[in-house]
Amino acid sequence: MKYTVILEPDDEGKGFTVEVPALPGCITEGDNIEDALSNAKEAIELFIETLKEIGKPIPEDVPVSDIRTVEISA
């Protein structure tokens, strides 16, 4: 099973936050991309395990096709 994740540098530039769009609330972090992805895998596994335990359906992946940054004047 595969899930799309979004990696975002943290505000201090000292690591990454990872969000799983298909699993709302499944968020983790890591000091670098490798750690962040490893932590994401573990978070996804635990999230799905919890869904199974409480009898909820396992969501399919929601691919993110395009993410862009829009600049506005402050």
C-alpha positions, 0 to 999 in steps of 0.5 A: 500500500502506498500513500502520498506525503507532503514534506514541508521544511519547518519554520526554523529550517531544522527539519521537516514536517510530513502530512498524509493527505489521505489520512487527516491528522496523520502528521509527523516530523524528522530532522532530515528528509530521510528521518521524516519519511521513516517517521511517516511510514511508522505514523501511517502504519500506526494510523491504519492499525488504529483504524482497523482496531476501531472498525473504520475503513482504510482510506485509499491514497489521495494523490496530490497532483500539483502544489504551488506557492502563491506570493501576495503583497503584505 
